């Protein structure tokens, strides 16, 4: 890679990071390309060179965030840690990413860039929720759950909880964080479903200062 290419990639990353923070905190309609360019210390012409429109910039910045979430989830899923720890880590990760989006931002996205919001919601289903489902299925195979627990019911309960509780529109109205909500969901849904051995692992995990 030449120095020019490296500089180009570095600038792209800076643009995506700056614009992502602006869009997630203020929404699509309230952010201007002039503000983003000024914040980066570059000209609007330079910004247009990489991203010809505000919608393209939003799409690129959100796709970058979604890819990062996917990579982190894959890293967790493919690690050699106990499944109990992987499940808890995955839920906490989901909470971390969701907490970056304000409730008003979702309303703004749905109104002004509905097709992009659908992409984001579809990604959440296909990449994030489906990865969690695979972990639950792995839990059944590894006898982490008590035999009388129906993992399909557990899956639907988890998906419903993620959609209705760890959601910016809900979090913005309450004092608990997305991470706190994720851990509460984990405790309520899984402690009763775990075998005695898996439950012991979870209690050790809760008391570990190394966890996350």
C-alpha positions in Angstrom: 0.0 0.0 0.0 1.4 3.4 -1.0 1.5 6.3 1.4 -1.2 8.1 -0.6 -3.5 5.1 -0.3 -2.9 4.9 3.4 -3.6 8.6 3.8 -6.8 8.2 1.8 -8.0 5.3 3.9 -7.2 7.2 7.1 -9.2 10.1 5.9 -12.2 7.9 5.0 -12.1 6.4 8.5 -12.1 9.8 10.0 -15.0 11.0 7.9 -17.0 7.9 8.8 -16.3 8.2 12.5 -17.1 11.9 12.7 -20.3 11.6 10.6 -21.5 8.4 12.5 -21.2 10.2 15.8 -23.1 13.3 14.4 -25.8 11.2 12.8 -26.4 9.0 15.8 -26.6 11.8 18.2 -28.6 14.4 16.1 -30.3 12.4 13.4 -30.2 12.8 9.6 -32.2 15.9 9.1 -30.3 18.1 11.6 -26.8 17.3 10.4 -25.2 19.2 7.4 -22.2 18.2 5.3 -20.8 21.7 6.0 -20.8 20.9 9.8 -19.1 17.5 9.2 -16.5 19.0 6.9 -15.8 21.8 9.4 -15.5 19.4 12.2 -12.9 17.4 10.2 -11.0 20.4 9.1 -11.5 19.6 5.4 -13.3 21.4 2.6 -16.8 20.4 1.5 -15.4 19.6 -1.9 -13.0 17.1 -0.4 -16.0 15.5 1.5 -18.0 15.3 -1.7 -15.0 13.5 -3.4 -15.6 10.5 -1.1 -19.3 10.8 -0.5 -21.4 12.7 -3.1 -24.5 13.0 -0.9 -25.5 13.1 2.8 -27.5 9.9 2.4 -24.5 8.1 1.0 -22.4 9.3 3.8 -25.0 8.1 6.4 -25.3 4.7 4.7 -21.5 4.3 4.6 -21.1 5.3 8.3 -23.9 3.0 9.5 -22.6 0.1 7.4 -19.2 0.6 9.0 -20.8 0.4 12.4 -22.8 -2.7 11.6 -19.7 -4.4 10.2 -17.8 -3.7 13.4 -20.7 -5.1 15.5 -20.7 -8.2 13.3 -17.0 -8.7 13.6 -17.1 -8.3 17.4 -20.0 -10.8 17.7 -18.1 -13.3 15.5 -15.1 -12.9 17.7 -17.2 -13.7 20.7 -18.9 -16.6 19.1 -15.7 -18.2 17.8 -13.8 -17.8 21.0 -13.0 -20.8 23.3 -14.7 -19.2 26.3 -17.6 -21.0 28.0 -20.9 -20.6 26.2 -22.4 -18.9 29.3 -19.8 -16.2 29.0 -20.2 -15.9 25.3 -23.9 -15.3 25.6 -23.5 -12.7 28.3 -20.8 -10.9 26.3 -22.9 -10.9 23.2 -25.9 -9.4 24.9 -23.7 -6.7 26.5 -22.2 -5.9 23.1 -25.7 -5.5 21.6 -26.5 -3.1 24.5 -23.3 -1.1 23.9 -24.2 -0.5 20.2 -27.8 0.2 20.8 -27.0 2.7 23.5 -25.3 4.9 20.9 -28.6 5.6 19.1 -31.0 8.0 20.6 -34.8 7.5 20.4 -35.3 10.7 18.5 -32.6 9.6 16.0 -34.7 6.5 15.1 -37.8 8.6 14.5 -35.7 10.9 12.3 -34.2 8.0 10.3 -37.6 6.4 9.8 -39.0 9.7 8.5 -36.2 11.0 6.3 -34.3 7.8 5.2 -36.8 5.0 5.7 -35.1 2.6 3.2 -31.8 2.9 5.1 -33.6 2.4 8.5 -35.0 -0.8 7.0 -31.5 -1.9 6.0 -30.3 -1.3 9.6 -33.2 -3.2 11.1 -32.8 -6.1 8.7 -29.1 -6.3 9.6 -30.0 -6.5 13.2 -32.2 -9.4 12.5 -30.0 -11.3 10.1 -26.6 -10.7 11.7 -27.1 -9.9 15.4 -30.2 -11.8 16.4 -29.4 -14.8 14.3 -25.9 -15.1 15.8 -27.5 -15.1 19.3 -29.9 -17.8 18.1 -27.0 -20.0 17.0 -25.4 -19.6 20.4 -28.6 -20.7 22.0 -28.8 -23.7 19.7 -25.2 -24.5 20.6 -26.2 -24.3 24.3 -28.7 -27.0 23.8 -26.1 -29.2 22.0 -23.7 -28.7 24.9 -26.4 -29.4 27.6 -26.1 -25.9 29.0 -29.9 -25.7 29.4 -32.1 -27.9 31.5 -33.7 -30.7 29.4 -37.3 -29.5 30.0 -36.5 -26.0 28.6 -37.7 -25.5 25.1 -34.9 -23.5 23.4 -37.3 -22.4 20.6 -39.5 -20.7 23.3 -36.3 -19.2 24.8 -35.3 -17.9 21.4 -38.6 -16.1 20.9 -38.4 -14.7 24.4 -34.9 -13.4 23.8 -35.8 -11.8 20.4 -38.9 -10.2 21.9 -36.9 -8.8 24.8 -34.2 -7.4 22.5 -36.7 -5.7 20.3 -38.9 -4.2 23.0 -36.4 -3.4 25.8 -33.0 -2.8 24.3 -34.4 -0.2 21.9 -33.4 3.5 21.8 -37.0 4.7 22.0 -37.5 2.8 25.3 -34.0 3.5 26.7 -34.4 7.2 26.2 -37.5 7.2 28.6 -35.8 5.4 31.4 -32.7 5.8 33.6 -31.3 2.3 33.1 -28.6 1.8 30.5 -28.6 -0.6 27.5 -25.9 -2.6 29.2 -28.0 -2.9 32.4 -31.0 -3.9 30.4 -29.0 -6.6 28.6 -27.7 -8.1 31.8 -31.2 -8.0 33.4 -32.6 -9.8 30.3 -29.8 -12.4 30.6 -30.5 -13.0 34.3 -34.3 -13.3 33.9 -34.2 -15.5 30.8 -31.3 -17.7 31.4 -30.7 -18.3 35.1 -33.8 -20.4 35.3 -33.0 -22.2 32.1 -29.4 -23.1 32.9 -28.4 -26.4 34.4 -26.9 -26.2 37.9 -23.4 -26.3 36.5 -24.1 -23.6 33.9 -25.7 -21.5 36.6 -22.6 -21.8 38.8 -20.5 -20.6 35.8 -22.8 -17.6 35.4 -22.5 -16.6 39.1 -18.7 -16.9 38.9 -18.9 -14.7 35.8 -21.0 -12.0 37.5 -18.5 -11.7 40.3 -15.5 -11.6 38.0 -13.8 -8.2 37.6 -12.4 -9.3 34.3 -15.9 -9.7 32.7 -16.1 -7.1 29.9 
